[in-house]
Amino acid sequence: MKITVKYSGHFSSLTGKNNETVKIGENETLDRLFDILCGEYNDLAPLKGGTIYLVNGKISKKERVLTDGDEVKLFQMMAGG
């Protein structure tokens, strides 16, 4: 399956890309996709816990199973006050 991954902010800085197409196996989750990306970009690993996932424009949990052609956007959770 092919998934389009769009990076924003710090993710874009760490990968050096705004987007890319990633090949994954059937029944892979967002969590597994992030692990695959961490294998390619080691600096992403510390961001895993604070990542917000949008799949096809909708906020999704890391357990969501991806389907061919999905578009995944990664955002870093922001804190403030």
FIMARFI-905278 format. One line per field, with one value per residue: residue in one letter; x, y, z of N, C-alpha, C, O in turn. Coordinates in steps of 0.2 Angstrom, whole numbers, plus 2048, in hexadecimal, padded with zeros to 3 digits. Layout:
<numis>
aa <- (A, ...)
n.east <- (X, ...)
n.north <- (Y, ...)
n.up <- (Z, ...)
ca.east <- (X, ...)
ca.north <- (Y, ...)
ca.up <- (Z, ...)
c.east <- (X, ...)
c.north <- (Y, ...)
c.up <- (Z, ...)
o.east <- (X, ...)
o.north <- (Y, ...)
o.up <- (Z, ...)
</numis>
This chain:
<numis>
aa <- (M, K, I, T, V, K, Y, S, G, H, F, S, S, L, T, G, K, N, N, E, T, V, K, I, G, E, N, E, T, L, D, R, L, F, D, I, L, C, G, E, Y, N, D, L, A, P, L, K, G, G, T, I, Y, L, V, N, G, K, I, S, K, K, E, R, V, L, T, D, G, D, E, V, K, L, F, Q, M, M, A, G, G)
n.east <- (804, 802, 805, 802, 80C, 80C, 816, 817, 81E, 829, 82B, 82C, 839, 841, 841, 844, 83B, 82B, 821, 81E, 81D, 819, 81C, 813, 80E, 7FF, 7F1, 7F8, 7FB, 7F9, 802, 80C, 810, 816, 821, 828, 82B, 834, 83E, 844, 847, 84F, 84E, 841, 83C, 83B, 82F, 824, 81B, 814, 80D, 801, 7F5, 7EE, 7E3, 7DE, 7D9, 7D3, 7D4, 7DC, 7DE, 7ED, 7EC, 7E4, 7E1, 7E9, 7E5, 7E7, 7ED, 7EA, 7EC, 7F7, 7FA, 806, 807, 80F, 80B, 806, 80A, 806, 802)
n.north <- (7FA, 80C, 81A, 82B, 837, 845, 852, 85E, 86D, 869, 85C, 85D, 864, 85A, 84F, 855, 857, 85B, 852, 841, 831, 822, 810, 804, 7F5, 7EA, 7EE, 7F6, 801, 812, 814, 80A, 80F, 81B, 815, 80F, 81B, 820, 817, 81B, 829, 82C, 837, 83A, 831, 836, 83E, 836, 834, 840, 843, 848, 841, 842, 83B, 83B, 848, 847, 846, 839, 829, 821, 814, 811, 809, 809, 80D, 80A, 817, 821, 831, 838, 843, 84A, 852, 85B, 85A, 868, 872, 87E, 88D)
n.up <- (800, 7FD, 806, 808, 811, 819, 81F, 82C, 834, 841, 83D, 82F, 82F, 835, 82C, 820, 816, 80F, 80B, 807, 7FF, 806, 807, 80E, 817, 816, 821, 82A, 838, 83E, 848, 845, 839, 83D, 844, 839, 832, 83C, 83B, 82F, 831, 83E, 848, 84A, 854, 861, 861, 860, 86B, 86C, 860, 854, 84A, 83A, 82F, 81F, 821, 82E, 83F, 847, 850, 856, 854, 849, 83A, 82A, 819, 808, 7FF, 808, 810, 81B, 828, 832, 842, 84F, 860, 869, 877, 883, 88B)
ca.east <- (800, 805, 802, 806, 80E, 80D, 819, 817, 822, 82F, 82B, 82F, 840, 845, 841, 846, 836, 824, 81C, 821, 819, 81C, 819, 812, 80A, 7F8, 7EF, 7FD, 7F8, 7FD, 808, 811, 813, 81B, 827, 82B, 82F, 83A, 844, 847, 849, 850, 84D, 83A, 83A, 839, 829, 81F, 815, 810, 80B, 7FA, 7F4, 7E8, 7E3, 7DA, 7D6, 7CF, 7D8, 7DC, 7E2, 7F3, 7EA, 7E1, 7E4, 7E9, 7E3, 7EB, 7EB, 7E9, 7F1, 7F8, 7FD, 809, 808, 811, 806, 809, 808, 806, 7FD)
ca.north <- (800, 812, 81F, 832, 83A, 84C, 855, 865, 870, 866, 856, 85F, 865, 854, 84B, 859, 856, 85D, 84C, 83B, 82B, 81C, 80A, 800, 7EE, 7EA, 7EE, 7F9, 806, 818, 813, 807, 814, 81F, 811, 80F, 821, 821, 813, 81F, 82F, 82B, 83D, 83A, 82D, 83A, 842, 832, 835, 846, 844, 848, 83E, 844, 837, 83E, 84E, 846, 844, 831, 826, 81D, 80D, 811, 805, 80D, 80A, 80C, 81E, 826, 837, 838, 849, 84A, 858, 85A, 85D, 86F, 874, 885, 890)
ca.up <- (800, 7FD, 80A, 808, 817, 819, 825, 82E, 83A, 843, 839, 829, 830, 837, 826, 81A, 811, 810, 80A, 804, 7FE, 80A, 806, 814, 816, 818, 828, 82F, 83C, 83E, 84C, 841, 834, 840, 845, 832, 831, 840, 838, 82A, 834, 845, 84C, 84B, 859, 868, 860, 85F, 870, 86B, 859, 852, 843, 836, 829, 81A, 824, 834, 845, 847, 855, 853, 853, 842, 834, 824, 813, 802, 7FD, 80E, 811, 822, 82A, 839, 845, 856, 865, 86C, 87E, 885, 891)
c.east <- (804, 801, 806, 806, 810, 810, 818, 81C, 828, 830, 82E, 837, 844, 846, 844, 841, 82F, 81F, 820, 81C, 81D, 818, 819, 80E, 803, 7F7, 7F4, 7F9, 7FC, 803, 80D, 814, 818, 821, 82B, 82F, 835, 840, 848, 84A, 849, 84E, 845, 838, 837, 832, 823, 819, 811, 80E, 803, 7F9, 7EE, 7E8, 7DD, 7D6, 7D3, 7D4, 7D7, 7E0, 7E8, 7F1, 7E6, 7E4, 7E3, 7E7, 7E7, 7E9, 7EA, 7EE, 7F1, 7FC, 800, 80A, 80B, 80C, 80A, 806, 809, 802, 7FD)
c.north <- (806, 817, 826, 835, 841, 84F, 85C, 867, 86C, 85F, 857, 860, 85F, 850, 84E, 858, 859, 857, 847, 836, 825, 816, 806, 7F9, 7EF, 7EA, 7F1, 7FF, 80D, 818, 80F, 80B, 818, 81B, 810, 815, 822, 81D, 817, 826, 82E, 831, 83D, 836, 831, 83D, 83D, 833, 83B, 848, 843, 845, 840, 83F, 839, 843, 84D, 843, 83C, 82F, 822, 816, 80C, 80D, 809, 809, 80D, 813, 823, 82B, 838, 83F, 848, 851, 856, 85E, 863, 86F, 87B, 887, 897)
c.up <- (800, 801, 809, 80F, 816, 820, 826, 834, 83B, 83F, 832, 82A, 831, 831, 820, 815, 814, 810, 807, 803, 802, 809, 80D, 813, 818, 81F, 82D, 832, 83B, 842, 849, 83C, 837, 842, 83E, 831, 835, 83E, 832, 82C, 83C, 84A, 84D, 851, 85F, 867, 860, 864, 86F, 864, 858, 84B, 840, 830, 825, 81D, 82B, 839, 846, 84D, 852, 852, 84C, 83D, 82E, 81E, 80D, 800, 802, 80E, 819, 823, 831, 83C, 84C, 85B, 868, 873, 87F, 88A, 891)
o.east <- (80A, 7FB, 80C, 801, 814, 80D, 818, 81E, 82C, 836, 833, 83B, 849, 84B, 846, 843, 82E, 81A, 826, 817, 822, 812, 81E, 80B, 801, 7FB, 7F4, 7F4, 801, 808, 813, 81A, 81D, 827, 831, 834, 83A, 845, 84E, 84F, 844, 84C, 843, 833, 832, 82F, 81D, 813, 80B, 80D, 800, 7FD, 7E8, 7ED, 7D7, 7D0, 7D0, 7D8, 7D1, 7E5, 7E7, 7F5, 7E4, 7EA, 7DE, 7E8, 7E9, 7E3, 7E9, 7F4, 7EC, 802, 7FC, 80D, 80A, 80A, 810, 800, 80D, 7FE, 7FA)
o.north <- (806, 818, 826, 836, 842, 84D, 860, 862, 86B, 85E, 854, 85F, 85F, 84C, 84B, 85A, 85A, 857, 848, 835, 824, 816, 806, 7F9, 7F5, 7E8, 7EF, 802, 80D, 81A, 811, 80B, 81A, 81E, 810, 815, 825, 81F, 816, 828, 82F, 82F, 841, 838, 82F, 83F, 83F, 833, 83B, 84E, 83F, 848, 840, 83F, 839, 844, 852, 83F, 83A, 832, 820, 813, 806, 80E, 80C, 803, 813, 814, 829, 82A, 839, 840, 846, 855, 851, 863, 863, 86E, 87E, 883, 89A)
o.up <- (802, 800, 808, 812, 812, 825, 821, 837, 836, 83E, 830, 825, 82F, 830, 81C, 80F, 819, 813, 804, 807, 801, 809, 810, 80D, 81A, 823, 833, 82F, 839, 841, 84A, 83B, 834, 841, 83F, 82F, 833, 83F, 831, 82A, 83F, 84F, 852, 854, 862, 86C, 85F, 862, 871, 862, 85B, 847, 843, 82C, 827, 81C, 82D, 838, 846, 84E, 84C, 84E, 84A, 83C, 82C, 81E, 80E, 7FF, 801, 80C, 81C, 820, 835, 839, 84F, 859, 86A, 874, 87B, 88D, 896)
</numis>
